[in-house]
Amino acid sequence: VGAEPGVLDALLIAPPAPVRPGLELGEVAPGEHPRVRRALRHRSGVRVWTTPDSAALLVLGRGVAGRWEASVEVHSSAQGRGLGTALAAAAPAQVPGGEPLWAQVAPANTASLRSFLAAGWRPVGAEVLFGS
């Protein structure tokens, strides 16, 4: 196909949106964070939220086939306290119209995979994106 395959990711689907996100998040303009820059390369309509202390961020955008996709990032100084799970649990509440929300997680990223699974996300497959 003339393109290099990326990482084989687990494909997860979010549970229904919570009544209350359980985490204070503020929407911010997409900036220069590496996770946001990556999202801007692969998704449209990218939106970004951060915690009040900027220790973590949630990124949503439309990706493969126009589906809503989420990614999270927790600063190393804030890891190990359940913040990744809280972000994954809060993410479905940020999707307009209650549409389904998806995430791709590298299985080798065990901390991220555990966070999404603990937040009720379900694995439904795997996928590889090909780049140019």
All heavy atoms as an XYZ file, in Angstrom:
951
protein
N       0.813     -1.197      0.000
C       0.000      0.000      0.000
C       0.854      1.258      0.000
O       0.330      2.346     -0.047
C      -0.997      0.012      1.185
C      -2.005     -1.105      1.082
C      -0.283     -0.011      2.504
N       2.162      1.099      0.083
C       3.041      2.253      0.057
C       3.072      3.056      1.340
O       3.435      4.223      1.330
N       2.645      2.442      2.428
C       2.623      3.141      3.723
C       3.122      2.194      4.807
O       2.958      0.979      4.710
C       1.209      3.605      4.048
N       3.712      2.754      5.831
C       4.221      1.963      6.949
C       3.128      1.753      7.995
O       2.417      2.703      8.338
C       5.405      2.682      7.600
C       6.633      2.738      6.730
C       7.214      1.371      6.444
O       7.296      0.544      7.377
O       7.579      1.125      5.283
N       3.002      0.531      8.506
C       2.000      0.301      9.561
C       2.451      0.921     10.872
O       3.637      0.966     11.180
C       1.934     -1.220      9.667
C       3.271     -1.690      9.196
C       3.711     -0.699      8.151
N       1.473      1.396     11.637
C       1.743      1.918     12.975
C       1.679      0.779     13.975
O       1.832     -0.392     13.634
N       1.382      1.114     15.198
C       1.289      0.148     16.290
C      -0.056     -0.559     16.242
O      -1.078      0.057     15.909
C       1.448      0.892     17.642
C       1.237     -0.035     18.824
C       2.803      1.571     17.715
N      -0.069     -1.841     16.587
C      -1.319     -2.569     16.727
C      -1.939     -2.146     18.055
O      -1.374     -2.393     19.119
C      -1.079     -4.085     16.719
C      -2.309     -4.948     16.987
C      -3.343     -4.780     15.880
C      -1.903     -6.403     17.130
N      -3.064     -1.454     17.988
C      -3.737     -0.932     19.180
C      -4.978     -1.738     19.507
O      -5.671     -2.218     18.600
C      -4.178      0.524     18.970
C      -3.020      1.499     18.963
O      -2.020      1.244     19.658
O      -3.133      2.522     18.271
N      -5.280     -1.838     20.798
C      -6.572     -2.360     21.223
C      -7.601     -1.276     20.938
O      -7.358     -0.090     21.189
C      -6.545     -2.679     22.711
N      -8.744     -1.654     20.402
C      -9.825     -0.716     20.110
C     -10.885     -0.884     21.192
O     -11.397     -1.983     21.396
C     -10.411     -0.997     18.723
C     -11.532     -0.083     18.263
C     -11.058      1.365     18.161
C     -12.062     -0.565     16.911
N     -11.171      0.193     21.901
C     -12.097      0.164     23.029
C     -13.281      1.074     22.765
O     -13.148      2.096     22.077
C     -11.393      0.644     24.303
C     -10.065     -0.022     24.664
C      -9.422      0.704     25.838
C     -10.273     -1.474     24.991
N     -14.431      0.725     23.327
C     -15.610      1.586     23.251
C     -16.005      1.974     24.675
O     -15.909      1.167     25.604
C     -16.783      0.944     22.480
C     -17.867      1.987     22.221
C     -17.304     -0.298     23.188
C     -18.842      1.624     21.125
N     -16.436      3.227     24.819
C     -16.757      3.775     26.133
C     -18.104      3.281     26.638
O     -19.001      2.968     25.851
C     -16.789      5.300     26.069
N     -18.255      3.270     27.953
C     -19.573      3.006     28.534
C     -20.447      4.237     28.351
O     -19.963      5.289     27.904
C     -19.253      2.774     30.019
C     -18.035      3.617     30.256
C     -17.244      3.529     28.968
N     -21.731      4.165     28.696
C     -22.585      5.369     28.613
C     -22.006      6.507     29.446
O     -21.300      6.279     30.445
C     -23.919      4.893     29.193
C     -23.899      3.411     29.039
C     -22.455      2.995     29.168
N     -22.320      7.723     29.042
C     -21.814      8.912     29.749
C     -22.338      8.939     31.182
O     -23.502      8.621     31.428
C     -22.235     10.183     29.018
N     -21.473      9.335     32.123
C     -21.930      9.463     33.504
C     -22.855     10.666     33.664
O     -22.802     11.609     32.878
C     -20.631      9.672     34.285
C     -19.696     10.300     33.294
C     -20.079      9.703     31.953
N     -23.696     10.612     34.684
C     -24.571     11.745     34.977
C     -23.708     12.948     35.361
O     -23.939     14.060     34.917
C     -25.562     11.394     36.107
C     -26.374     12.618     36.506
C     -26.465     10.272     35.661
N     -22.699     12.718     36.172
C     -21.714     13.740     36.542
C     -20.332     13.195     36.237
O     -20.025     12.065     36.623
C     -21.807     14.056     38.041
C     -23.031     14.813     38.414
C     -22.990     15.222     39.897
N     -24.354     15.233     40.374
C     -24.872     14.379     41.234
N     -24.135     13.446     41.767
N     -26.130     14.443     41.580
N     -19.477     13.974     35.581
C     -18.156     13.459     35.225
C     -17.294     13.018     36.412
O     -16.451     12.170     36.260
C     -17.501     14.617     34.482
C     -18.621     15.429     33.994
C     -19.729     15.268     34.988
N     -17.497     13.572     37.595
C     -16.711     13.165     38.746
C     -15.313     13.749     38.778
O     -14.505     13.395     39.632
N     -15.014     14.609     37.845
C     -13.696     15.221     37.746
C     -13.874     16.617     37.182
O     -14.594     16.800     36.197
C     -12.820     14.390     36.806
C     -11.383     14.796     36.594
C     -10.588     14.659     37.892
C     -10.753     13.906     35.519
N     -13.243     17.596     37.804
C     -13.347     18.969     37.297
C     -12.421     19.128     36.106
O     -11.214     18.915     36.208
C     -12.969     19.965     38.397
C     -13.179     21.405     37.965
C     -12.816     22.403     39.048
O     -12.689     22.008     40.226
O     -12.643     23.581     38.697
N     -13.016     19.487     34.972
C     -12.260     19.695     33.740
C     -12.634     21.035     33.145
O     -13.792     21.427     33.178
C     -12.574     18.602     32.716
C     -12.149     17.181     33.062
C     -12.724     16.198     32.047
C     -10.638     17.076     33.106
N     -11.657     21.719     32.589
C     -11.902     22.968     31.887
C     -11.427     22.846     30.454
O     -10.325     22.353     30.199
N     -12.275     23.265     29.519
C     -11.877     23.203     28.117
C     -10.860     24.301     27.825
O     -11.002     25.439     28.284
C     -13.085     23.331     27.195
C     -12.746     23.028     25.758
C     -13.947     22.809     24.866
O     -15.098     22.974     25.324
O     -13.731     22.455     23.695
N      -9.826     23.949     27.072
C      -8.761     24.875     26.695
C      -8.557     24.796     25.183
O      -8.967     23.824     24.547
C      -7.441     24.567     27.437
C      -7.598     24.741     28.940
C      -6.921     23.177     27.112
N      -7.927     25.799     24.626
C      -7.603     25.783     23.202
C      -6.531     24.731     22.954
O      -5.643     24.540     23.791
C      -7.091     27.155     22.769
N      -6.636     24.014     21.818
C      -5.564     23.064     21.512
C      -4.228     23.796     21.485
O      -4.111     24.864     20.903
C      -5.935     22.529     20.128
C      -7.415     22.718     20.041
C      -7.693     23.994     20.812
N      -3.259     23.238     22.159
C      -1.945     23.882     22.248
C      -0.869     23.026     21.619
O      -1.120     22.280     20.680
N       0.309     23.114     22.182
C       1.472     22.445     21.617
C       1.837     21.139     22.312
O       2.882     20.581     22.057
C       2.672     23.401     21.664
C       2.525     24.582     20.723
C       2.385     24.130     19.265
O       3.170     23.275     18.818
O       1.466     24.629     18.589
N       0.990     20.657     23.209
C       1.279     19.399     23.882
C       1.427     18.297     22.828
O       0.663     18.254     21.862
C       0.139     19.061     24.854
C       0.436     17.904     25.730
N       0.321     16.606     25.293
C       0.859     17.832     27.013
C       0.660     15.787     26.262
N       0.991     16.504     27.321
N       2.397     17.401     22.968
C       2.593     16.342     21.960
C       1.343     15.498     21.695
O       1.069     15.134     20.552
C       3.706     15.480     22.559
C       4.456     16.405     23.462
C       3.433     17.363     24.004
N       0.550     15.207     22.712
C      -0.668     14.419     22.502
C      -1.667     15.207     21.659
O      -2.351     14.655     20.804
C      -1.302     14.030     23.835
C      -2.571     13.207     23.623
C      -2.925     12.314     24.761
N      -1.901     11.450     25.239
C      -1.621     10.229     24.764
N      -2.307      9.757     23.755
N      -0.678      9.497     25.296
N      -1.735     16.504     21.851
C      -2.647     17.345     21.066
C      -2.144     17.455     19.630
O      -2.930     17.338     18.684
C      -2.814     18.735     21.714
C      -3.650     19.651     20.840
C      -3.422     18.600     23.112
N      -0.844     17.650     19.453
C      -0.286     17.735     18.094
C      -0.566     16.454     17.316
O      -0.919     16.490     16.141
C       1.214     18.030     18.135
C       1.521     19.472     18.485
C       2.943     19.877     18.128
N       3.942     18.894     18.486
C       4.711     18.928     19.593
N       4.574     19.927     20.442
N       5.600     18.005     19.830
N      -0.432     15.306     17.984
C      -0.727     14.026     17.316
C      -2.206     13.954     16.945
O      -2.561     13.542     15.838
C      -0.336     12.856     18.208
C      -0.683     11.505     17.599
C      -0.129     10.357     18.422
N      -0.665      9.087     17.996
C      -0.350      8.435     16.892
N       0.524      8.971     16.052
N      -0.887      7.276     16.598
N      -3.064     14.356     17.858
C      -4.505     14.334     17.580
C      -4.824     15.220     16.384
O      -5.640     14.845     15.532
C      -5.293     14.777     18.809
N      -4.207     16.369     16.301
C      -4.470     17.284     15.191
C      -4.032     16.702     13.847
O      -4.588     17.045     12.809
C      -3.788     18.635     15.439
C      -4.415     19.468     16.554
C      -3.504     20.632     16.934
C      -5.799     19.955     16.174
N      -3.053     15.802     13.863
C      -2.609     15.142     12.623
C      -3.590     14.058     12.173
O      -3.663     13.749     10.988
C      -1.223     14.517     12.811
C      -0.092     15.515     12.798
C       1.265     14.835     12.638
N       1.502     13.740     13.560
C       2.061     13.849     14.768
N       2.431     15.038     15.198
N       2.240     12.789     15.522
N      -4.299     13.442     13.124
C      -5.125     12.275     12.805
C      -6.620     12.482     12.995
O      -7.403     11.606     12.644
C      -4.692     11.083     13.665
C      -3.282     10.656     13.414
N      -2.919      9.927     12.307
C      -2.151     10.870     14.110
C      -1.622      9.706     12.338
N      -1.136     10.268     13.417
N      -7.026     13.609     13.565
C      -8.444     13.822     13.891
C      -8.885     15.217     13.471
O      -8.079     16.132     13.373
C      -8.667     13.647     15.394
C      -8.350     12.253     15.878
C      -8.585     12.106     17.365
N      -8.277     10.747     17.784
C      -7.544     10.445     18.834
N      -7.063     11.388     19.614
N      -7.316      9.177     19.138
N     -10.192     15.367     13.303
C     -10.757     16.694     13.035
C     -11.602     17.098     14.233
O     -11.995     16.260     15.050
C     -11.594     16.664     11.756
O     -12.689     15.772     11.908
N     -11.905     18.376     14.336
C     -12.744     18.866     15.422
C     -12.171     18.605     16.796
O     -12.907     18.346     17.748
N     -10.852     18.682     16.913
C     -10.180     18.358     18.173
C     -10.547     19.353     19.270
O     -10.527     20.565     19.061
C      -8.648     18.315     17.979
C      -7.917     18.176     19.301
C      -8.277     17.186     17.032
N     -10.906     18.791     20.442
C     -11.201     19.586     21.632
C     -10.345     19.047     22.774
O     -10.064     17.846     22.825
C     -12.685     19.494     21.981
C     -13.566     20.083     20.879
C     -15.028     19.909     21.142
N     -15.429     20.680     22.323
C     -16.599     20.525     22.928
N     -17.474     19.628     22.489
N     -16.907     21.257     23.976
N      -9.962     19.940     23.689
C      -9.038     19.577     24.765
C      -9.559     20.100     26.098
O     -10.011     21.241     26.187
C      -7.625     20.167     24.498
C      -6.653     19.786     25.601
C      -7.104     19.735     23.129
N      -9.492     19.257     27.120
C      -9.825     19.637     28.487
C      -8.636     19.316     29.373
O      -7.884     18.373     29.101
C     -11.028     18.840     29.000
C     -12.314     19.178     28.341
C     -13.261     20.050     28.788
C     -12.818     18.654     27.113
N     -14.317     20.091     27.906
C     -14.073     19.246     26.875
C     -12.324     17.738     26.180
C     -14.832     18.954     25.757
C     -13.075     17.447     25.063
C     -14.322     18.055     24.855
N      -8.492     20.081     30.437
C      -7.423     19.824     31.397
C      -7.973     19.932     32.813
O      -9.020     20.539     33.043
C      -6.236     20.791     31.181
O      -5.153     20.403     32.017
C      -6.614     22.228     31.461
N      -7.258     19.348     33.741
C      -7.607     19.469     35.152
C      -7.166     20.848     35.637
O      -6.300     21.478     35.012
C      -6.920     18.360     35.973
O      -5.510     18.405     35.731
C      -7.468     16.992     35.609
N      -7.735     21.343     36.738
C      -7.379     22.689     37.220
C      -5.882     22.881     37.467
O      -5.356     23.965     37.262
C      -8.166     22.830     38.521
C      -9.342     21.935     38.342
C      -8.824     20.765     37.538
N      -5.193     21.813     37.874
C      -3.752     21.919     38.133
C      -2.902     21.590     36.905
O      -1.684     21.529     36.987
C      -3.354     21.009     39.292
C      -3.685     19.546     39.023
O      -4.187     19.220     37.919
O      -3.444     18.718     39.927
N      -3.545     21.360     35.764
C      -2.891     21.016     34.498
C      -2.070     19.732     34.590
O      -1.129     19.529     33.818
C      -2.007     22.171     34.002
O      -2.792     23.313     33.764
N      -2.423     18.848     35.521
C      -1.702     17.591     35.688
C      -2.122     16.541     34.668
O      -1.434     15.544     34.488
C      -1.904     17.043     37.098
N      -3.255     16.774     34.008
C      -3.752     15.780     33.058
C      -4.603     16.455     32.007
O      -5.137     17.540     32.230
C      -4.574     14.731     33.804
N      -4.699     15.792     30.841
C      -5.566     16.335     29.808
C      -6.323     15.232     29.102
O      -5.907     14.075     29.073
C      -4.790     17.189     28.810
C      -3.773     16.543     27.903
C      -4.261     16.649     26.475
C      -2.464     17.272     28.021
N      -7.461     15.621     28.569
C      -8.351     14.765     27.804
C      -8.484     15.390     26.425
O      -8.726     16.597     26.312
C      -9.720     14.696     28.492
C     -10.884     14.112     27.703
C     -10.647     12.647     27.373
C     -12.178     14.298     28.474
N      -8.302     14.594     25.389
C      -8.387     15.073     24.012
C      -9.446     14.257     23.284
O      -9.433     13.025     23.350
C      -7.027     14.924     23.288
C      -7.120     15.447     21.866
C      -5.917     15.623     24.060
N     -10.367     14.942     22.622
C     -11.383     14.283     21.800
C     -11.360     14.874     20.406
O     -11.073     16.065     20.227
C     -12.794     14.497     22.378
C     -13.157     13.614     23.540
C     -13.232     14.445     24.780
C     -14.466     12.962     23.272
N     -11.671     14.043     19.440
C     -11.772     14.495     18.061
C     -12.375     13.402     17.203
O     -12.538     12.264     17.656
N     -12.709     13.752     15.981
C     -13.264     12.758     15.047
C     -12.106     12.143     14.279
O     -11.336     12.842     13.640
C     -14.256     13.412     14.103
C     -15.553     13.799     14.819
C     -16.668     13.970     13.801
N     -17.925     14.281     14.435
C     -18.813     13.364     14.819
N     -18.561     12.088     14.671
N     -19.950     13.737     15.364
N     -12.030     10.816     14.357
C     -10.940     10.090     13.717
C     -11.422      9.183     12.612
O     -12.192      9.590     11.740
N     -11.007      7.924     12.660
C     -11.325      6.930     11.641
C     -12.831      6.886     11.390
O     -13.624      6.772     12.329
C     -10.811      5.538     12.080
C     -11.245      4.458     11.102
C      -9.295      5.559     12.225
N     -13.215      7.004     10.127
C     -14.619      6.937      9.698
C     -15.503      7.961     10.409
O     -16.701      7.771     10.537
C     -15.173      5.528      9.903
N     -14.915      9.062     10.882
C     -15.681     10.118     11.531
C     -16.118      9.814     12.950
O     -16.901     10.553     13.529
N     -15.611      8.734     13.534
C     -16.016      8.381     14.895
C     -15.318      9.289     15.912
O     -14.208      9.757     15.686
C     -15.717      6.904     15.188
C     -14.240      6.607     15.301
C     -13.978      5.122     15.504
N     -12.543      4.927     15.610
C     -11.922      3.819     15.290
N     -12.598      2.786     14.823
N     -10.623      3.736     15.427
N     -15.994      9.530     17.047
C     -15.384     10.277     18.137
C     -14.354      9.392     18.817
O     -14.625      8.232     19.139
C     -16.438     10.714     19.157
C     -17.202     11.908     18.708
C     -18.472     11.930     18.209
C     -16.756     13.259     18.705
N     -18.832     13.218     17.890
C     -17.801     14.059     18.184
C     -15.568     13.889     19.088
C     -17.692     15.443     18.038
C     -15.461     15.258     18.937
C     -16.517     16.020     18.421
N     -13.155      9.939     19.028
C     -12.061      9.207     19.649
C     -11.484     10.031     20.788
O     -11.428     11.265     20.713
C     -10.972      8.902     18.623
C     -11.466      8.024     17.497
C     -10.454      7.784     16.398
O      -9.412      8.503     16.338
O     -10.688      6.894     15.592
N     -11.061      9.335     21.834
C     -10.510      9.983     23.027
C      -9.095      9.515     23.279
O      -8.724      8.382     22.975
C     -11.362      9.650     24.247
N      -8.307     10.408     23.865
C      -6.999     10.040     24.411
C      -6.787     10.850     25.681
O      -7.365     11.920     25.852
C      -5.874     10.288     23.399
O      -5.776     11.651     23.070
N      -5.994     10.294     26.566
C      -5.723     10.961     27.840
C      -4.224     10.988     28.090
O      -3.485     10.161     27.565
C      -6.448     10.278     29.025
C      -7.949     10.249     28.802
C      -5.925      8.881     29.259
N      -3.810     11.915     28.900
C      -2.399     12.024     29.298
C      -2.361     12.521     30.731
O      -3.033     13.489     31.079
C      -1.680     13.019     28.384
C      -0.234     13.201     28.712
C       0.695     12.389     27.820
O       0.233     11.803     26.836
O       1.885     12.370     28.129
N      -1.575     11.845     31.551
C      -1.383     12.234     32.945
C       0.101     12.530     33.142
O       0.955     11.705     32.810
C      -1.850     11.112     33.910
C      -1.592     11.513     35.362
C      -3.323     10.801     33.690
N       0.399     13.722     33.661
C       1.780     14.110     33.913
C       2.413     13.105     34.867
O       1.754     12.598     35.782
C       1.834     15.524     34.507
C       3.218     16.088     34.552
N       4.071     15.844     35.597
C       3.897     16.858     33.670
C       5.216     16.459     35.372
N       5.135     17.074     34.199
N       3.686     12.814     34.666
C       4.369     11.802     35.477
C       4.272     12.076     36.980
O       4.179     11.146     37.783
C       5.836     11.670     35.059
O       6.511     12.907     35.215
N       4.241     13.345     37.376
C       4.163     13.676     38.810
C       2.793     13.359     39.413
O       2.647     13.311     40.627
C       4.475     15.158     39.027
O       3.474     15.966     38.422
N       1.782     13.135     38.559
C       0.422     12.866     39.044
C      -0.012     11.418     38.811
O      -1.151     11.069     39.099
C      -0.556     13.823     38.376
N       0.877     10.590     38.291
C       0.511      9.212     37.991
C       0.384      8.381     39.261
O       0.943      8.713     40.298
C       1.543      8.595     37.043
C       1.481      9.218     35.671
C       2.539      8.696     34.719
O       3.428      7.946     35.090
N       2.446      9.119     33.472
N      -0.389      7.301     39.155
C      -0.551      6.375     40.265
C      -1.630      6.743     41.263
O      -1.733      6.134     42.316
N      -2.449      7.741     40.931
C      -3.506      8.187     41.848
C      -4.905      8.045     41.274
O      -5.856      8.603     41.801
C      -3.261      9.641     42.256
C      -1.942      9.827     42.994
C      -1.779     11.228     43.488
N      -1.675     12.155     42.363
C      -1.045     13.303     42.401
N      -0.485     13.713     43.503
N      -0.998     14.083     41.337
N      -5.032      7.344     40.152
C      -6.347      7.120     39.558
C      -6.831      8.211     38.630
O      -7.976      8.182     38.185
N      -5.976      9.157     38.313
C      -6.384     10.269     37.454
C      -6.681      9.802     36.026
O      -7.626     10.271     35.397
C      -5.320     11.355     37.468
C      -5.667     12.713     36.891
C      -6.972     13.258     37.449
C      -4.527     13.698     37.155
N      -5.920      8.854     35.512
C      -6.181      8.322     34.168
C      -7.546      7.655     34.097
O      -8.299      7.847     33.139
N      -7.883      6.892     35.132
C      -9.196      6.241     35.186
C     -10.301      7.288     35.272
O     -11.330      7.174     34.603
C      -9.269      5.274     36.386
O      -8.247      4.288     36.227
C     -10.621      4.606     36.481
N     -10.092      8.326     36.072
C     -11.090      9.394     36.202
C     -11.296     10.111     34.864
O     -12.431     10.435     34.497
C     -10.671     10.382     37.289
N     -10.222     10.357     34.119
C     -10.343     10.986     32.799
C     -11.104     10.086     31.827
O     -11.990     10.543     31.104
C      -8.965     11.293     32.218
C      -8.216     12.469     32.800
C      -6.768     12.453     32.315
C      -8.873     13.776     32.426
N     -10.761      8.796     31.812
C     -11.443      7.854     30.917
C     -12.923      7.756     31.267
O     -13.773      7.646     30.381
C     -10.767      6.485     30.989
N     -13.255      7.818     32.555
C     -14.650      7.766     32.986
C     -15.400      9.039     32.622
O     -16.590      9.002     32.291
C     -14.729      7.527     34.492
N     -14.724     10.191     32.669
C     -15.359     11.478     32.375
C     -15.515     11.730     30.874
O     -16.388     12.492     30.460
C     -14.546     12.612     32.997
N     -14.704     11.101     30.062
C     -14.665     11.391     28.628
C     -16.013     11.264     27.918
O     -16.368     12.157     27.136
C     -13.615     10.514     27.949
N     -16.804     10.219     28.148
C     -18.067     10.104     27.395
C     -19.026     11.281     27.609
O     -19.817     11.596     26.720
C     -18.680      8.794     27.921
C     -17.515      8.007     28.410
C     -16.551      9.027     28.961
N     -18.929     11.949     28.736
C     -19.809     13.091     29.009
C     -19.457     14.302     28.144
O     -20.258     15.232     28.033
C     -19.740     13.470     30.487
N     -18.290     14.299     27.528
C     -17.857     15.436     26.713
C     -18.246     15.301     25.246
O     -18.079     16.236     24.477
C     -16.329     15.599     26.807
C     -15.777     15.655     28.215
C     -16.399     16.736     29.068
O     -16.731     17.814     28.598
N     -16.574     16.439     30.342
N     -18.774     14.149     24.847
C     -19.110     13.913     23.440
C     -20.475     14.515     23.119
O     -21.461     14.209     23.792
C     -19.118     12.402     23.119
C     -19.506     12.158     21.663
C     -17.760     11.800     23.406
N     -20.546     15.359     22.108
C     -21.823     15.968     21.745
C     -22.870     14.921     21.354
O     -22.561     13.953     20.662
C     -21.467     16.842     20.539
C     -20.000     17.032     20.594
C     -19.450     15.814     21.265
N     -24.080     15.107     21.827
C     -25.188     14.260     21.435
C     -25.127     12.828     21.933
O     -25.871     11.983     21.452
N     -24.219     12.533     22.847
C     -24.139     11.182     23.386
C     -23.700     10.130     22.377
O     -23.992      8.947     22.538
N     -23.002     10.551     21.325
C     -22.525      9.600     20.316
C     -21.527      8.620     20.941
O     -20.895      8.926     21.955
C     -21.856     10.339     19.160
C     -22.821     11.114     18.291
C     -22.132     11.701     17.069
O     -21.423     10.953     16.370
O     -22.303     12.906     16.839
N     -21.339      7.460     20.313
C     -20.343      6.506     20.817
C     -18.946      7.122     20.821
O     -18.616      7.956     19.970
C     -20.413      5.345     19.821
C     -21.746      5.470     19.166
C     -22.063      6.945     19.158
N     -18.149      6.698     21.778
C     -16.786      7.196     21.919
C     -15.833      6.018     21.910
O     -16.073      5.010     22.574
C     -16.651      7.989     23.227
C     -15.279      8.588     23.538
C     -14.838      9.572     22.444
C     -15.304      9.272     24.899
N     -14.754      6.162     21.170
C     -13.777      5.100     20.972
C     -12.408      5.550     21.462
O     -12.126      6.740     21.535
C     -13.671      4.760     19.487
C     -14.968      4.389     18.858
C     -15.940      5.242     18.406
C     -15.471      3.080     18.645
N     -17.004      4.534     17.921
C     -16.741      3.199     18.050
C     -14.950      1.808     18.894
C     -17.503      2.096     17.690
C     -15.708      0.710     18.533
C     -16.960      0.859     17.943
N     -11.541      4.577     21.734
C     -10.136      4.863     22.053
C      -9.279      3.734     21.516
O      -9.703      2.577     21.496
C      -9.934      5.002     23.560
N      -8.094      4.079     21.077
C      -7.103      3.090     20.692
C      -6.009      3.142     21.751
O      -5.486      4.216     22.053
C      -6.479      3.396     19.331
C      -7.472      3.509     18.211
C      -7.924      4.938     17.969
O      -7.721      5.829     18.775
N      -8.564      5.155     16.842
N      -5.674      1.983     22.316
C      -4.665      1.924     23.368
C      -3.649      0.849     23.009
O      -4.047     -0.293     22.711
C      -5.300      1.608     24.744
C      -4.232      1.540     25.826
C      -6.355      2.641     25.105
N      -2.383      1.208     23.039
C      -1.331      0.217     22.798
C      -1.339     -0.775     23.958
O      -1.235     -0.368     25.116
C       0.027      0.903     22.690
N      -1.515     -2.067     23.686
C      -1.560     -3.049     24.773
C      -0.327     -3.026     25.673
O      -0.420     -3.353     26.850
C      -1.689     -4.383     24.033
C      -2.358     -4.026     22.744
C      -1.780     -2.677     22.389
N       0.811     -2.619     25.141
C       2.019     -2.540     25.963
C       1.951     -1.384     26.962
O       2.704     -1.367     27.940
C       3.255     -2.392     25.079
N       1.050     -0.431     26.742
C       0.869      0.673     27.694
C      -0.113      0.190     28.759
O      -1.286      0.567     28.774
C       0.354      1.913     26.959
C       0.289      3.123     27.860
O       0.377      3.023     29.086
N       0.117      4.288     27.252
N       0.380     -0.638     29.648
C      -0.497     -1.302     30.614
C      -1.199     -0.329     31.545
O      -2.359     -0.555     31.906
C       0.264     -2.358     31.436
O       1.379     -1.740     32.076
C       0.738     -3.494     30.543
N      -0.547      0.757     31.920
C      -1.194      1.726     32.811
C      -2.418      2.339     32.128
O      -3.493      2.454     32.728
C      -0.212      2.817     33.223
N      -2.274      2.713     30.869
C      -3.401      3.298     30.138
C      -4.501      2.261     29.926
O      -5.686      2.548     30.130
C      -2.920      3.854     28.803
O      -3.977      4.474     28.112
N      -4.126      1.068     29.527
C      -5.123      0.027     29.301
C      -5.885     -0.287     30.586
O      -7.117     -0.384     30.579
C      -4.451     -1.226     28.747
C      -5.379     -2.324     28.251
C      -6.367     -1.823     27.209
C      -4.561     -3.480     27.693
N      -5.188     -0.383     31.713
C      -5.857     -0.631     32.995
C      -6.802      0.512     33.342
O      -7.900      0.285     33.858
C      -4.828     -0.819     34.113
C      -4.191     -2.183     34.133
C      -3.407     -2.434     35.417
N      -2.557     -1.341     35.825
C      -1.250     -1.246     35.578
N      -0.635     -2.212     34.929
N      -0.568     -0.214     35.996
N      -6.397      1.750     33.072
C      -7.253      2.908     33.374
C      -8.554      2.854     32.592
O      -9.636      3.058     33.154
C      -6.525      4.215     33.064
O      -5.469      4.425     33.962
N      -8.464      2.608     31.293
C      -9.669      2.559     30.471
C     -10.573      1.396     30.885
O     -11.791      1.556     30.988
C      -9.308      2.476     28.983
C      -9.013      3.822     28.367
C      -7.732      4.348     28.396
C     -10.014      4.565     27.773
C      -7.455      5.586     27.840
C      -9.757      5.806     27.212
C      -8.472      6.321     27.245
N      -9.992      0.236     31.132
C     -10.795     -0.914     31.547
C     -11.457     -0.665     32.900
O     -12.640     -0.988     33.086
C      -9.939     -2.179     31.584
C      -9.426     -2.662     30.227
C      -8.461     -3.835     30.412
C     -10.558     -3.025     29.284
N     -10.732     -0.052     33.830
C     -11.301      0.250     35.149
C     -12.449      1.253     35.049
O     -13.348      1.248     35.888
C     -10.214      0.779     36.084
N     -12.418      2.101     34.019
C     -13.482      3.088     33.816
C     -14.675      2.506     33.062
O     -15.615      3.233     32.743
C     -12.930      4.307     33.075
N     -14.645      1.214     32.773
C     -15.788      0.568     32.135
C     -15.731      0.459     30.618
O     -16.694      0.013     29.990
N     -14.627      0.887     30.004
C     -14.491      0.756     28.558
C     -14.358     -0.724     28.217
O     -13.787     -1.505     28.983
C     -13.262      1.521     28.066
C     -13.387      3.009     28.159
C     -13.537      3.754     29.288
C     -13.363      3.927     27.079
N     -13.608      5.084     28.978
C     -13.494      5.225     27.626
C     -13.219      3.786     25.705
C     -13.502      6.362     26.836
C     -13.216      4.925     24.919
C     -13.367      6.198     25.490
N     -14.872     -1.118     27.033
C     -14.826     -2.514     26.615
C     -13.972     -2.684     25.366
O     -14.122     -1.924     24.401
C     -16.233     -3.020     26.299
C     -17.121     -3.123     27.519
C     -18.523     -3.600     27.164
N     -19.188     -2.599     26.320
C     -19.739     -2.847     25.138
N     -19.743     -4.047     24.624
N     -20.324     -1.871     24.446
N     -13.095     -3.689     25.371
C     -12.341     -3.981     24.149
C     -13.263     -4.622     23.117
O     -14.055     -5.506     23.456
C     -11.259     -4.963     24.612
C     -11.650     -5.432     25.963
C     -12.698     -4.507     26.500
N     -13.194     -4.131     21.883
C     -14.055     -4.662     20.827
C     -13.272     -5.091     19.592
O     -13.859     -5.591     18.636
C     -15.158     -3.646     20.423
C     -16.134     -3.434     21.558
C     -14.550     -2.334     19.962
N     -11.961     -4.896     19.595
C     -11.167     -5.282     18.447
C      -9.770     -4.698     18.547
O      -9.326     -4.300     19.620
N      -9.104     -4.680     17.406
C      -7.770     -4.114     17.304
C      -7.647     -3.451     15.938
O      -8.380     -3.792     15.013
C      -6.716     -5.193     17.475
N      -6.730     -2.492     15.835
C      -6.525     -1.848     14.547
C      -5.115     -1.311     14.439
O      -4.448     -1.065     15.449
C      -7.542     -0.736     14.297
C      -7.430      0.460     15.191
C      -8.539      1.480     14.924
O      -9.507      1.178     14.207
O      -8.427      2.587     15.456
N      -4.690     -1.161     13.204
C      -3.400     -0.575     12.877
C      -3.665      0.551     11.902
O      -4.353      0.355     10.899
C      -2.459     -1.608     12.212
C      -1.180     -0.939     11.746
C      -2.152     -2.749     13.157
N      -3.150      1.730     12.189
C      -3.244      2.838     11.240
C      -1.986      2.851     10.372
O      -0.890      2.600     10.876
C      -3.392      4.169     11.978
C      -4.641      4.327     12.841
C      -4.648      5.700     13.495
C      -5.902      4.117     12.023
N      -2.153      3.129      9.104
C      -1.022      3.211      8.192
C      -0.750      4.677      7.908
O      -1.667      5.444      7.632
C      -1.337      2.478      6.886
C      -1.296      0.980      7.012
C      -2.351      0.288      7.564
C      -0.178      0.280      6.600
C      -2.309     -1.084      7.700
C      -0.114     -1.089      6.726
C      -1.194     -1.782      7.283
N       0.524      5.058      7.994
C       0.922      6.436      7.726
C       1.578      6.559      6.378
O       1.952      5.563      5.750
N       1.739      7.791      5.943
C       2.375      7.987      4.639
C       3.861      8.206      4.791
O       4.383      8.418      5.820
C       1.752      9.180      3.925
O       1.718     10.301      4.766
